[in-house]
């Protein structure tokens, strides 16, 4: 009886089936468990950390305004993947296991964490981070795995757990010596193959997609054109907002000086 009195309301809901769009919207709804009649404004306001992950516009009017939010259109909540293969791989790539680590021998080694658990140390974290990132971009490691290298704290963190919100970003080719260095991995060939998908029949199952050569968003992920980035990894990577900014960045790296734009266009 006590449990019934303190039970949370709204844990299970009837799925909205008014239209297809309303079903999609309902499945991506988030709720802040605060009393609706409260006069506090702070929880209802947009927060900086929602950038790219929560839709800034879609919220109901009235009492629930700002407390009921929706995930942004292309956000993805991770379902969790096994971490043991990644740990085994890093051990083969010269990671010292925590039990065998001697701090006096290598005091400046980088700590390696997997899902918050300290599993070992590594002396060449830059190479290790590049290797694991390359595996993710080639589809060997699941695309929802998050790779975070904190240079200042000398930590290398990998997250494979469920419940992290990720958003897709285009990948910029940053491999030293690459002909395409500084440009998007996305090319006209990728666009052409996506356009070819439009001519194929809709509602195909996985086997039919394989037989017909369907490309799709999953292939973009497997080929490292697009990658999912969660909030923690976002802190440690450089993200450019527009293609124009990417051009400017490339010119600055090449040593050119950029003239300030006095055109008055607020979008630049």
C-alpha positions, -999 to +999 in steps of 0.1 A: +000+000+000+029+023+008+044+016-026+012+025-043+011+059-026+046+068-037+044+053-072+054+074-102+027+083-126+031+081-164+058+054-165+037+034-190+017+053-216-007+045-244+012+050-277-002+079-297-016+066-330-034+097-344-010+099-374+024+084-383+041+116-374+025+117-340+037+082-333+073+091-342+070+122-320+056+103-291+084+077-292+111+104-290+096+124-261+115+132-229+100+141-196+114+161-166+099+147-134+090+180-117+056+191-105+037+209-133+023+235-110+057+248-098+066+284-103+103+277-110+113+289-145+148+274-147+139+237-156+116+250-184+143+270-202+166+259-229+200+248-217+233+250-235+240+213-232+208+205-252+225+219-283+221+194-312+205+167-290+171+182-280+148+201-303+147+237-292+111+243-306+090+212-301+074+214-267+037+216-256+020+248-245+006+254-210+017+236-178+041+211-194+059+238-215+097+232-214+093+201-191+083+178-219+109+179-247+117+159-278+149+145-291+163+163-322+155+147-355+186+126-362+195+118-326+201+082-316+201+066-281+227+039-278+216+004-271+249-009-257+276-031-272+301-056-256+333-040-244+355-071-240+366-073-276+379-037-274+398-044-242+414-075-258+423-055-289+440-028-268+459-054-248+473-067-281+482-031-290+506-028-260+482-017-233+495-027-199+468-043-177+462-025-144+474-055-123+508-054-141+513-016-141+543-002-123+538+035-117+575+041-111+585+027-145+562+048-166+547+076-144+535+096-175+515+068-190+479+075-201+451+058-181+427+038-202+391+036-190+363+015-206+328+024-194+343+042-164+364+013-153+402+018-152+415-012-172+451-003-179+476+022-191+492+030-225+524+048-233+514+060-268+478+072-264+478+093-297+485+062-318+460+041-298+432+067-301+438+070-339+438+032-343+405+027-324+389+057-342+399+042-376+383+009-366+351+027-358+351+046-390+357+014-410+328-004-393+349-030-374+339-015-341+302-005-336+294+031-347+278+039-313+311+034-294+324+067-280+362+074-280+374+103-258+410+113-254+416+138-226+452+150-233+454+173-203+444+147-177+462+119-196+431+098-199+417+077-228+381+068-223+359+044-243+321+041-237+301+013-251+272+014-226+235+020-233+215+052-229+239+078-243+224+103-268+245+106-300+241+129-330+255+123-365+282+145-379+300+145-413+336+134-409+365+156-421+395+136-435+424+144-412+447+116-421+483+129-425+495+124-461+459+119-475+451+136-508+417+147-494+431+161-461+410+189-447+380+181-469+348+162-461+350+124-466+315+128-483+320+129-521+298+132-552+300+094-556+283+089-522+256+115-531+250+097-565+245+063-547+221+078-523+201+093-552+201+059-568+184+046-537+154+069-545+146+048-576+144+015-556+111+003-541+104+013-506+097-012-478+125-037-486+138-061-459+176-065-452+180-094-477+164-075-505+185-044-498+216-065-501+205-081-534+195-047-550+227-029-538+208-005-516+233+020-501+214+040-474+225+058-442+240+026-427+266+024-455+276+061-449+283+050-412+302+019-423+324+039-447+333+066-422+314+094-441+292+101-411+298+092-374+278+093-342+292+116-315+279+117-280+281+146-256+314+135-239+332+130-272+319+163-285+340+180-257+373+168-272+368+171-310+368+201-333+334+207-349+329+232-378+295+246-383+294+254-420+314+244-452+326+280-454+342+277-419+359+245-431+374+264-461+386+292-437+401+266-414+419+249-443+434+282-455+446+291-420+463+258-416+480+263-450+493+296-437+471+321-456+458+352-438+420+356-439+405+390-446+377+400-422+343+399-438+325+433-436+295+422-457+272+424-427+258+389-433+249+376-398+249+340-410+286+340-417 
